Amino acid sequence: MNIVIICTILFSIVFIISFCIEKLRFRNAVFLLLALFFGLLSLDVIYPQNGWVEIAVMGIVFILCPLCVLTTSVIFILAGILTLRREGVNLKNALSIFVGLSVWVFGGLIVYVLFVNYVNRIVNSLTFALAMLMGYFIFTFAAFFIYSVLYSFIPKRVNRDFIIIHGAGLLNGSEVSPLLAKRIDKGIEVYKKNHNQKVQSNKRIRYAKIIVSGGKGSDEDISEAQAMKSYLLNRGIPEDDIIVEDKSTTTYENLKFSKDIMEGIIPNYSCVFVTNNYHVFRTGLYAKRLHIKKAEGVGCKTALYYWCGAFIREYVAIMVKFYIINILYVLMVGGMLLVSLT
């Protein structure tokens, strides 16, 4: 059996097993993309005499994939410009522009050296190392994107004891922003669904409690949790069903402090956390790390222009989490570069 087909079967089996054991693992994203990649290449092995299949496979690998990368970079640049116009000028909102431009600059350099002008051995070696680094980050970004989208479509159980709504920055120091309002509205939707399905536990009936989680920033007059509570009260949610967690400043702390609250009320609890759709997978990874029991993630929709920069930040946060693997890869590329130069 051809090695490409073996790799396709192997990575497919590994992905299915890993996915069934635990959905919230970044390794699932890597296994899935590898299975798809080798599955595409295996078509040329299965139909060796079909010229159209070979042309299609080569076209996807050498034309469509690079074109998708370039198109994505253009979308990132345009989305970044729109974000700056609508959300204000700052480094966070300009991140997608920098990423998009970097793809064009470094990609253009690689293409020029490899296909247009062989400068010298040193430049060629440096270009090859750069290509390996770019390929690594493009691969992991694509894997993260594909699996995050897949995970967002997996049905979630909302029949839980607690609903954690993650905070976001306030407008004018005290007003709920449009982004945060979408999270709260999604939390209300989950709350109402939950109330339509009574939860039986410890021989008594109870309904889900909403935990609004978010502290007070340096530029805010009140905590995000307090603003969220007021928003919920104005929409008819009973005050007895709202729990305020106003000490957290990060997503990790949102979950950590909420976990302490839940454990103090119900030892054998279950929960669903509500955030934006681009943020669900990383939040789920944090929930897994904190050993939060029976946690599910639900995401609300995000404006497309804002989504690009936000997803890049999610990716960066994931890569920081796996910094050891990234450092090892960079060291490997550096070692190969030194060998080629000696």
C-alpha positions in Angstrom: 0.0 0.0 0.0 1.3 3.5 -0.9 2.7 5.6 1.9 0.4 8.5 1.2 -2.7 6.2 1.6 -1.2 4.8 4.8 -0.7 8.3 6.2 -4.3 9.2 5.3 -5.7 6.2 7.1 -3.4 6.6 10.0 -4.1 10.3 10.6 -7.9 9.8 10.1 -8.0 7.0 12.7 -5.8 9.0 15.2 -8.1 12.1 14.7 -11.3 10.1 15.3 -9.9 8.4 18.4 -8.5 11.7 19.8 -11.8 13.5 19.0 -13.9 10.9 20.8 -11.6 10.9 23.8 -11.5 14.7 24.2 -12.9 17.3 21.8 -11.0 20.2 23.4 -7.5 19.4 22.2 -5.4 21.4 19.7 -3.9 18.1 18.5 -7.3 17.3 17.0 -6.9 20.3 14.7 -3.4 19.1 13.5 -4.6 15.5 13.0 -7.6 16.7 11.0 -5.6 18.9 8.7 -3.0 16.2 8.1 -5.7 13.7 7.3 -7.3 16.1 4.8 -3.9 16.9 3.2 -2.8 13.3 2.7 -6.4 12.4 1.7 -6.1 14.9 -1.1 -2.7 13.6 -2.2 -4.0 10.0 -2.1 -6.5 10.8 -4.9 -3.6 10.9 -7.3 -2.4 7.5 -6.0 -5.9 5.9 -6.3 -6.4 7.2 -9.8 -2.9 7.1 -11.3 -4.0 6.9 -14.9 -6.5 9.8 -14.6 -4.8 12.9 -15.9 -7.7 15.1 -14.7 -7.3 13.9 -11.1 -3.6 14.7 -11.2 -4.2 18.1 -12.6 -6.9 18.8 -10.0 -4.6 17.7 -7.1 -1.6 19.7 -8.3 -3.8 22.7 -9.0 -5.2 22.6 -5.4 -1.7 22.1 -3.9 0.3 24.6 -6.0 -2.4 27.1 -7.1 -5.5 27.1 -5.0 -3.8 26.8 -1.6 -1.3 29.7 -2.3 -4.2 31.7 -3.8 -6.3 31.1 -0.6 -3.4 32.4 1.5 -3.0 35.5 -0.6 -6.8 36.1 -0.6 -7.0 35.7 3.1 -4.2 38.2 3.6 -6.1 40.7 1.5 -9.3 40.1 3.6 -7.2 40.6 6.8 -5.9 43.9 5.5 -9.4 45.2 4.5 -11.0 43.9 7.7 -8.2 45.7 9.7 -8.9 49.0 7.9 -12.6 48.7 8.6 -12.0 47.7 12.3 -9.8 50.8 12.7 -12.5 53.0 11.3 -15.3 51.5 13.4 -13.6 50.5 16.6 -10.8 53.1 16.9 -7.1 53.3 16.1 -5.0 51.1 18.3 -2.5 48.2 17.9 -5.0 45.5 18.7 -7.4 46.6 15.9 -4.5 47.0 13.4 -3.1 43.5 14.1 -4.8 41.9 11.0 -3.3 44.6 8.8 0.2 43.7 10.0 -0.4 40.0 9.4 -1.8 40.5 5.9 1.1 42.7 4.9 3.6 40.3 6.3 2.3 37.5 4.2 2.8 39.6 1.0 6.3 40.9 2.1 7.8 37.6 3.1 5.9 35.5 0.5 7.1 37.9 -2.2 10.7 37.6 -1.0 10.5 33.8 -1.0 9.0 33.6 -4.5 11.6 36.1 -5.8 14.6 34.2 -4.4 13.4 30.7 -5.3 12.0 31.3 -8.8 13.4 34.6 -10.1 16.9 35.3 -8.8 19.2 32.8 -7.1 21.3 35.4 -5.2 23.8 33.3 -3.3 24.0 30.4 -0.9 23.5 32.4 2.3 20.5 34.2 1.0 19.0 31.0 -0.4 19.5 29.3 3.0 17.9 32.1 4.9 15.0 32.2 2.4 14.5 28.4 2.9 14.5 28.8 6.7 12.0 31.7 6.3 9.8 29.5 4.1 9.8 26.7 6.7 8.7 29.1 9.4 6.0 30.6 7.3 4.8 27.2 6.3 4.6 26.1 9.9 2.5 29.1 11.0 0.3 28.9 8.0 -0.3 25.2 8.6 -1.1 25.6 12.3 -3.3 28.7 11.6 -5.3 26.8 9.0 -5.6 23.8 11.4 -6.8 26.1 14.2 -9.3 27.8 11.9 -10.8 24.6 10.4 -11.1 22.9 13.7 -12.5 25.9 15.5 -15.2 26.2 12.8 -16.0 22.5 13.1 -16.1 22.7 16.9 -18.5 25.7 16.8 -21.0 23.5 14.8 -20.9 20.6 17.2 -24.3 20.5 19.1 -23.9 21.7 22.7 -26.0 20.7 25.7 -27.4 23.8 27.4 -29.2 21.9 30.2 -26.8 23.0 32.8 -26.6 24.3 36.4 -24.7 27.5 35.6 -24.4 29.8 32.6 -21.1 31.8 32.6 -21.2 35.0 30.5 -17.7 36.3 29.8 -17.2 40.1 30.1 -15.8 42.5 27.5 -14.8 46.1 27.6 -17.4 48.8 28.4 -18.2 51.9 26.4 -17.7 55.2 28.1 -16.7 53.4 31.3 -20.1 52.0 32.2 -22.1 51.1 29.1 -22.5 47.6 27.6 -20.7 47.5 24.2 -22.4 46.0 21.1 -20.0 43.0 21.3 -20.8 42.4 25.0 -24.5 42.8 24.4 -24.4 40.0 21.9 -22.8 37.8 24.5 -25.4 38.7 27.1 -28.3 38.2 24.6 -26.9 34.7 23.8 -26.7 34.0 27.5 -30.4 35.0 27.9 -31.3 32.7 25.0 -29.5 29.8 26.7 -31.1 30.7 30.0 -34.6 30.6 28.5 -33.9 27.3 26.8 -32.6 26.0 30.1 -35.7 27.0 31.9 -37.8 25.1 29.4 -35.9 22.0 30.5 -36.0 21.6 34.2 -32.8 20.2 35.7 -33.2 17.3 38.2 -30.4 17.1 40.7 -30.0 15.9 44.3 -33.7 15.0 44.5 -34.8 18.6 43.9 -35.6 20.8 40.9 -33.4 23.8 40.3 -33.0 26.3 37.4 -29.7 27.5 36.0 -28.0 30.5 37.5 -26.3 33.1 35.4 -22.7 34.1 36.4 -21.7 37.4 34.9 -17.9 37.5 35.0 -15.7 40.5 34.5 -13.8 42.9 36.6 -13.2 46.7 36.4 -10.7 47.9 34.0 -8.5 51.0 34.5 -10.6 53.0 32.1 -14.0 51.8 33.5 -16.2 53.4 36.1 -17.9 50.1 37.1 -17.1 46.4 36.7 -18.1 44.6 33.6 -20.1 42.2 35.7 -22.1 45.0 37.3 -22.9 46.4 33.8 -23.9 43.0 32.6 -26.2 42.5 35.7 -28.0 45.7 35.0 -28.4 44.7 31.4 -29.9 41.4 32.4 -32.3 43.0 35.0 -33.6 45.4 32.3 -34.5 42.4 30.2 -36.5 40.7 32.9 -34.0 38.2 34.4 -34.7 37.7 38.1 -32.0 39.1 40.4 -32.0 35.8 42.3 -30.8 34.1 39.2 -27.8 36.4 38.7 -24.4 35.8 40.4 -21.8 38.5 40.1 -18.1 37.7 39.7 -16.3 41.0 39.4 -12.6 40.2 40.2 -11.4 38.6 36.9 -9.4 40.5 34.3 -8.7 37.7 31.8 -10.6 34.8 30.2 -8.6 32.4 32.3 -9.6 34.2 35.5 -13.3 34.4 34.3 -13.4 30.7 34.4 -11.2 30.2 37.5 -13.1 32.5 39.7 -16.4 31.3 38.3 -15.3 27.7 39.1 -14.7 28.7 42.8 -18.3 30.1 42.9 -19.9 27.1 41.4 -18.0 24.6 43.6 -19.2 26.6 46.6 -22.8 26.2 45.6 -23.1 22.8 44.0 -20.2 20.3 44.3 -21.3 18.2 41.4 -22.1 21.1 39.0 -22.3 21.5 35.2 -22.0 24.7 33.2 -22.1 26.3 29.8 -19.9 29.3 29.1 -21.0 32.0 26.6 -18.6 34.1 24.6 -18.1 35.1 21.0 -17.9 32.4 18.4 -14.2 33.0 17.6 -13.4 32.7 21.3 -15.2 29.4 22.2 -12.4 27.0 21.4 -9.7 28.7 23.4 -12.1 29.3 26.3 -12.8 25.6 26.2 -9.1 24.8 26.4 -8.9 26.9 29.5 -11.9 25.1 31.0 -10.2 21.8 30.3 -7.0 23.0 32.0 -9.0 24.1 35.1 -10.8 20.8 35.3 -14.2 22.5 35.1 -16.7 19.7 35.2 -19.1 19.1 32.3 -18.4 22.4 30.6 -19.8 23.3 27.2 -19.1 26.4 25.1 -21.7 28.5 23.1 -20.7 31.3 20.9 -22.6 34.4 19.7 -22.0 35.9 16.2 -19.3 38.4 15.6 -19.2 41.2 13.0 -17.1 39.9 10.1 -14.8 42.9 10.0 -13.9 42.4 13.7 -13.6 38.6 13.5 -10.3 38.6 11.5 -8.2 40.4 14.0 -9.9 38.7 16.9 -9.2 35.3 15.5 -5.5 36.2 15.0 -5.3 37.1 18.7 -6.9 33.8 19.5 -4.3 32.0 17.4 -1.4 33.9 19.0 -2.8 33.0 22.5 -2.9 29.3 21.5 0.6 29.3 20.1 1.9 30.9 23.4 0.2 28.1 25.3 2.3 25.6 23.3 5.5 27.6 23.4 7.7 24.7 24.0 6.7 22.9 20.8 7.1 26.2 18.9 10.6 26.9 20.3 11.7 23.4 19.4 10.5 23.9 15.8 12.4 27.2 15.6 15.5 25.6 17.0 15.2 22.8 14.5 15.0 25.3 11.6 17.9 27.2 13.1 20.0 24.1 13.3 19.2 23.2 9.6 20.2 26.7 8.7 23.5 26.5 10.4 24.3 23.1 8.8 23.5 24.5 5.3 25.8 27.5 5.9 28.8 25.4 7.1 
